[in-house]
Amino acid sequence: MALIYCKDCGQQISDKATNCPHCGAPIADNKQQIVGNSNGFAVKLGYVFSFSSFFIFPLIFGLTGFILGVVNVIKKEDLHGWVQIALSIFSLVIEFSDAFYFDELYWF
């Protein structure tokens, strides 16, 4: 049993409930909205850009993955958004650390 929030009163309620026990509001619309929002196009596109940034054009794909991660956090896809942001930052750190390492190693 998962807990969700009632969109009318904001109290935590069971996802199995048909009405909010606190205010009596119907919950069926709230559940459809939650299920309908998950794994949308922006989430999938954010993962594509975040993972692609490890292999091709890290700066472009990393920044795009970061921006899509922020968009997903704003759209309440928190877990997906933060994972995309972390992957993008990690790929950018690897890219820039490799660039500085090879620059020091081969150019002095």
Z-matrix of the N, CA and C atoms (Angstrom, degrees):
N
C 1 1.449
C 2 1.529 1 108.38
N 3 1.313 2 115.58 1 124.53
C 4 1.454 3 121.23 2 177.77
C 5 1.525 4 109.42 3 -102.21
N 6 1.310 5 114.90 4 153.23
C 7 1.457 6 120.22 5 177.12
C 8 1.518 7 108.98 6 -101.46
N 9 1.321 8 115.79 7 134.62
C 10 1.450 9 122.61 8 174.62
C 11 1.519 10 108.19 9 -123.39
N 12 1.311 11 116.35 10 171.73
C 13 1.461 12 120.85 11 179.74
C 14 1.521 13 109.60 12 -104.79
N 15 1.310 14 116.08 13 137.49
C 16 1.459 15 122.12 14 174.69
C 17 1.529 16 107.80 15 -69.74
N 18 1.339 17 116.98 16 131.47
C 19 1.463 18 119.01 17 -177.88
C 20 1.528 19 112.57 18 -75.86
N 21 1.336 20 117.29 19 -13.52
C 22 1.461 21 119.28 20 178.26
C 23 1.527 22 112.86 21 -90.06
N 24 1.348 23 116.93 22 -52.08
C 25 1.470 24 119.32 23 -175.30
C 26 1.532 25 113.37 24 -104.55
N 27 1.340 26 118.11 25 -15.30
C 28 1.459 27 121.09 26 176.86
C 29 1.518 28 115.09 27 83.46
N 30 1.318 29 118.90 28 3.24
C 31 1.466 30 122.17 29 179.92
C 32 1.529 31 110.21 30 -79.22
N 33 1.338 32 116.43 31 151.99
C 34 1.461 33 120.95 32 176.04
C 35 1.523 34 109.67 33 -76.50
N 36 1.331 35 114.76 34 134.22
C 37 1.463 36 120.51 35 179.42
C 38 1.524 37 108.77 36 -140.50
N 39 1.319 38 115.92 37 166.09
C 40 1.458 39 121.48 38 178.18
C 41 1.522 40 110.01 39 -70.10
N 42 1.338 41 115.96 40 144.97
C 43 1.453 42 119.02 41 176.63
C 44 1.529 43 112.18 42 -73.61
N 45 1.317 44 117.48 43 -10.66
C 46 1.460 45 122.72 44 177.80
C 47 1.528 46 112.26 45 -86.62
N 48 1.319 47 117.52 46 -13.64
C 49 1.466 48 121.33 47 -176.62
C 50 1.523 49 110.33 48 -71.04
N 51 1.327 50 116.77 49 144.92
C 52 1.463 51 121.28 50 176.20
C 53 1.525 52 111.25 51 -93.15
N 54 1.339 53 116.38 52 -28.19
C 55 1.466 54 122.47 53 176.37
C 56 1.516 55 108.83 54 -132.06
N 57 1.323 56 116.03 55 151.67
C 58 1.461 57 120.93 56 176.76
C 59 1.532 58 108.90 57 -70.50
N 60 1.348 59 118.37 58 127.13
C 61 1.459 60 119.67 59 178.75
C 62 1.531 61 112.79 60 -70.06
N 63 1.317 62 117.97 61 -16.92
C 64 1.466 63 121.29 62 -177.99
C 65 1.528 64 112.13 63 -87.43
N 66 1.350 65 117.08 64 -45.42
C 67 1.463 66 119.57 65 -175.68
C 68 1.527 67 113.15 66 -119.08
N 69 1.328 68 118.48 67 -12.30
C 70 1.459 69 122.00 68 177.68
C 71 1.519 70 114.90 69 85.23
N 72 1.321 71 118.19 70 5.87
C 73 1.469 72 121.24 71 -178.87
C 74 1.535 73 110.25 72 -69.16
N 75 1.336 74 118.05 73 143.63
C 76 1.471 75 119.91 74 176.86
C 77 1.526 76 110.81 75 -68.04
N 78 1.328 77 116.20 76 143.26
C 79 1.459 78 121.19 77 -174.58
C 80 1.518 79 112.20 78 -104.74
N 81 1.312 80 120.34 79 -14.62
C 82 1.464 81 122.75 80 -174.52
C 83 1.523 82 111.59 81 -56.53
N 84 1.319 83 119.77 82 -42.30
C 85 1.460 84 121.97 83 179.35
C 86 1.517 85 111.28 84 -64.27
N 87 1.335 86 116.52 85 -38.55
C 88 1.458 87 121.71 86 -179.47
C 89 1.529 88 110.54 87 -63.42
N 90 1.345 89 118.07 88 -42.33
C 91 1.460 90 121.14 89 -179.26
C 92 1.524 91 111.07 90 -67.23
N 93 1.328 92 118.19 91 -39.68
C 94 1.457 93 120.29 92 178.88
C 95 1.517 94 111.09 93 -65.13
N 96 1.308 95 116.71 94 -36.06
C 97 1.453 96 120.22 95 179.06
C 98 1.527 97 110.56 96 -66.50
N 99 1.328 98 117.58 97 -42.19
C 100 1.460 99 120.94 98 -179.95
C 101 1.520 100 110.51 99 -65.38
N 102 1.333 101 118.02 100 -45.84
C 103 1.457 102 121.24 101 -179.66
C 104 1.518 103 110.29 102 -67.22
N 105 1.319 104 118.32 103 -38.96
C 106 1.450 105 121.58 104 -178.61
C 107 1.517 106 113.38 105 -67.00
N 108 1.311 107 118.87 106 -29.20
C 109 1.455 108 121.98 107 -177.82
C 110 1.520 109 113.74 108 -80.52
N 111 1.309 110 118.62 109 -27.23
C 112 1.454 111 119.55 110 -172.12
C 113 1.519 112 111.29 111 -72.48
N 114 1.312 113 115.41 112 145.07
C 115 1.465 114 124.54 113 178.21
C 116 1.518 115 112.54 114 56.82
N 117 1.317 116 116.37 115 46.36
C 118 1.449 117 121.55 116 177.78
C 119 1.518 118 111.66 117 -77.65
N 120 1.304 119 114.91 118 -176.03
C 121 1.460 120 121.72 119 -176.92
C 122 1.526 121 111.35 120 -62.02
N 123 1.331 122 117.72 121 -42.40
C 124 1.463 123 120.69 122 -178.68
C 125 1.514 124 111.86 123 -64.21
N 126 1.333 125 117.71 124 -34.06
C 127 1.461 126 121.39 125 178.46
C 128 1.526 127 109.77 126 -66.57
N 129 1.324 128 116.74 127 -48.27
C 130 1.465 129 120.36 128 -179.37
C 131 1.522 130 111.18 129 -64.66
N 132 1.327 131 116.62 130 -42.48
C 133 1.456 132 120.29 131 179.36
C 134 1.528 133 111.17 132 -64.96
N 135 1.323 134 116.98 133 -37.19
C 136 1.463 135 120.33 134 177.45
C 137 1.515 136 112.28 135 -62.53
N 138 1.338 137 117.10 136 -41.13
C 139 1.466 138 119.71 137 176.88
C 140 1.524 139 111.41 138 -66.47
N 141 1.319 140 117.47 139 -39.07
C 142 1.474 141 120.14 140 179.36
C 143 1.518 142 109.90 141 -60.34
N 144 1.324 143 117.26 142 -47.94
C 145 1.457 144 120.12 143 -179.24
C 146 1.528 145 111.72 144 -68.77
N 147 1.327 146 117.59 145 -39.21
C 148 1.468 147 119.99 146 -178.44
C 149 1.522 148 111.66 147 -65.02
N 150 1.335 149 116.83 148 -44.82
C 151 1.465 150 119.51 149 179.41
C 152 1.521 151 112.07 150 -73.42
N 153 1.325 152 117.61 151 -34.99
C 154 1.469 153 120.56 152 179.40
C 155 1.519 154 111.64 153 -66.11
N 156 1.313 155 116.76 154 -26.10
C 157 1.465 156 119.97 155 -177.70
C 158 1.525 157 112.31 156 -65.04
N 159 1.324 158 117.96 157 -16.49
C 160 1.459 159 120.04 158 176.81
C 161 1.526 160 111.45 159 -77.82
N 162 1.329 161 118.07 160 -17.94
C 163 1.457 162 120.46 161 -171.66
C 164 1.524 163 114.35 162 -118.24
N 165 1.336 164 118.03 163 -39.61
C 166 1.455 165 120.13 164 -176.61
C 167 1.526 166 110.18 165 -133.04
N 168 1.315 167 115.99 166 137.16
C 169 1.465 168 123.49 167 177.71
C 170 1.531 169 112.38 168 41.29
N 171 1.325 170 117.59 169 65.74
C 172 1.468 171 120.23 170 -174.30
C 173 1.523 172 114.11 171 -57.58
N 174 1.303 173 117.60 172 -36.12
C 175 1.468 174 118.63 173 -177.65
C 176 1.528 175 110.88 174 -68.21
N 177 1.319 176 116.98 175 -48.00
C 178 1.472 177 120.64 176 -178.00
C 179 1.521 178 110.79 177 -68.59
N 180 1.329 179 117.05 178 -50.56
C 181 1.453 180 120.26 179 -177.28
C 182 1.529 181 111.29 180 -69.99
N 183 1.332 182 117.30 181 -34.69
C 184 1.463 183 120.51 182 178.49
C 185 1.520 184 112.02 183 -65.37
N 186 1.330 185 116.46 184 -44.80
C 187 1.464 186 119.41 185 178.58
C 188 1.524 187 111.64 186 -67.30
N 189 1.333 188 117.12 187 -38.51
C 190 1.465 189 120.20 188 177.69
C 191 1.523 190 110.71 189 -65.77
N 192 1.339 191 117.45 190 -41.93
C 193 1.458 192 120.74 191 176.46
C 194 1.516 193 112.08 192 -62.90
N 195 1.336 194 116.16 193 -37.87
C 196 1.459 195 120.75 194 177.33
C 197 1.530 196 110.56 195 -63.58
N 198 1.328 197 116.70 196 -45.83
C 199 1.465 198 120.76 197 -179.66
C 200 1.526 199 110.57 198 -63.79
N 201 1.330 200 117.58 199 -43.01
C 202 1.464 201 119.86 200 178.14
C 203 1.528 202 111.47 201 -66.28
N 204 1.334 203 117.32 202 -32.83
C 205 1.459 204 120.42 203 174.60
C 206 1.520 205 111.57 204 -62.80
N 207 1.329 206 116.38 205 -42.59
C 208 1.462 207 120.38 206 177.40
C 209 1.527 208 110.55 207 -64.26
N 210 1.334 209 116.78 208 -41.23
C 211 1.468 210 120.68 209 177.39
C 212 1.524 211 110.16 210 -60.13
N 213 1.336 212 117.23 211 -42.04
C 214 1.461 213 120.26 212 -179.72
C 215 1.525 214 112.14 213 -68.37
N 216 1.320 215 117.65 214 -33.86
C 217 1.468 216 119.62 215 175.42
C 218 1.530 217 109.43 216 -66.14
N 219 1.309 218 116.82 217 -41.47
C 220 1.466 219 120.58 218 178.65
C 221 1.521 220 110.55 219 -64.44
N 222 1.342 221 117.20 220 -35.95
C 223 1.472 222 121.36 221 -179.95
C 224 1.526 223 112.60 222 -82.33
N 225 1.325 224 117.42 223 13.49
C 226 1.473 225 124.05 224 176.56
C 227 1.526 226 113.60 225 70.89
N 228 1.325 227 117.79 226 20.90
C 229 1.464 228 122.10 227 171.01
C 230 1.532 229 106.06 228 -97.46
N 231 1.332 230 115.81 229 63.27
C 232 1.458 231 121.54 230 -167.95
C 233 1.522 232 113.72 231 -58.03
N 234 1.311 233 117.81 232 -52.73
C 235 1.465 234 120.09 233 -175.98
C 236 1.516 235 110.89 234 -60.83
N 237 1.316 236 117.39 235 -48.27
C 238 1.461 237 120.43 236 179.93
C 239 1.524 238 111.09 237 -61.99
N 240 1.304 239 116.33 238 -43.49
C 241 1.456 240 120.43 239 -178.93
C 242 1.516 241 112.69 240 -62.27
N 243 1.326 242 117.06 241 -45.74
C 244 1.472 243 119.83 242 -179.25
C 245 1.520 244 111.49 243 -67.94
N 246 1.324 245 118.34 244 -35.29
C 247 1.473 246 120.78 245 176.72
C 248 1.524 247 109.72 246 -64.61
N 249 1.324 248 117.23 247 -42.45
C 250 1.461 249 120.82 248 179.09
C 251 1.525 250 111.60 249 -65.34
N 252 1.314 251 116.52 250 -40.29
C 253 1.465 252 120.14 251 177.48
C 254 1.522 253 110.22 252 -63.17
N 255 1.330 254 116.93 253 -44.92
C 256 1.467 255 120.39 254 -179.75
C 257 1.529 256 111.24 255 -63.58
N 258 1.325 257 117.58 256 -44.05
C 259 1.467 258 120.46 257 178.98
C 260 1.521 259 110.94 258 -62.16
N 261 1.308 260 116.88 259 -42.27
C 262 1.461 261 120.33 260 -179.10
C 263 1.526 262 111.58 261 -65.47
N 264 1.310 263 116.77 262 -44.93
C 265 1.467 264 120.14 263 178.63
C 266 1.522 265 110.22 264 -63.49
N 267 1.328 266 116.84 265 -42.05
C 268 1.465 267 120.88 266 179.61
C 269 1.528 268 110.68 267 -61.12
N 270 1.334 269 117.67 268 -43.80
C 271 1.466 270 119.50 269 -179.82
C 272 1.527 271 111.10 270 -66.75
N 273 1.338 272 117.03 271 -36.98
C 274 1.463 273 119.54 272 177.94
C 275 1.521 274 111.59 273 -67.77
N 276 1.322 275 117.07 274 -38.57
C 277 1.472 276 119.94 275 177.43
C 278 1.514 277 110.50 276 -63.84
N 279 1.325 278 116.57 277 -43.40
C 280 1.471 279 119.91 278 178.28
C 281 1.524 280 110.23 279 -62.46
N 282 1.326 281 116.95 280 -43.64
C 283 1.467 282 120.49 281 -179.27
C 284 1.521 283 111.38 282 -61.21
N 285 1.325 284 117.35 283 -48.61
C 286 1.453 285 119.53 284 -177.21
C 287 1.526 286 112.26 285 -72.76
N 288 1.312 287 118.58 286 -33.13
C 289 1.468 288 119.34 287 177.82
C 290 1.521 289 110.15 288 -69.06
N 291 1.318 290 117.90 289 -37.78
C 292 1.466 291 120.34 290 175.66
C 293 1.517 292 110.84 291 -65.00
N 294 1.314 293 117.28 292 -41.89
C 295 1.463 294 120.83 293 -179.42
C 296 1.526 295 110.38 294 -63.33
N 297 1.333 296 117.77 295 -43.29
C 298 1.460 297 119.89 296 179.47
C 299 1.518 298 111.21 297 -70.82
N 300 1.313 299 117.89 298 -36.42
C 301 1.461 300 120.88 299 179.66
C 302 1.516 301 110.47 300 -64.62
N 303 1.332 302 117.14 301 -48.19
C 304 1.463 303 119.91 302 -179.00
C 305 1.512 304 111.23 303 -69.55
N 306 1.321 305 117.72 304 -31.14
C 307 1.454 306 121.03 305 177.13
C 308 1.522 307 110.15 306 -64.11
N 309 1.324 308 118.17 307 -44.00
C 310 1.450 309 121.77 308 178.17
C 311 1.518 310 111.39 309 -69.78
N 312 1.318 311 117.11 310 -37.00
C 313 1.454 312 121.31 311 -174.25
C 314 1.524 313 112.53 312 -71.80
N 315 1.324 314 117.21 313 -39.94
C 316 1.464 315 119.44 314 -170.89
C 317 1.516 316 115.64 315 -107.97
N 318 1.330 317 119.01 316 -8.65
C 319 1.448 318 118.65 317 -171.88
C 320 1.525 319 114.49 318 -114.69
N 321 1.311 320 119.86 319 20.07
C 322 1.464 321 117.65 320 176.48
C 323 1.491 322 111.83 321 -117.00
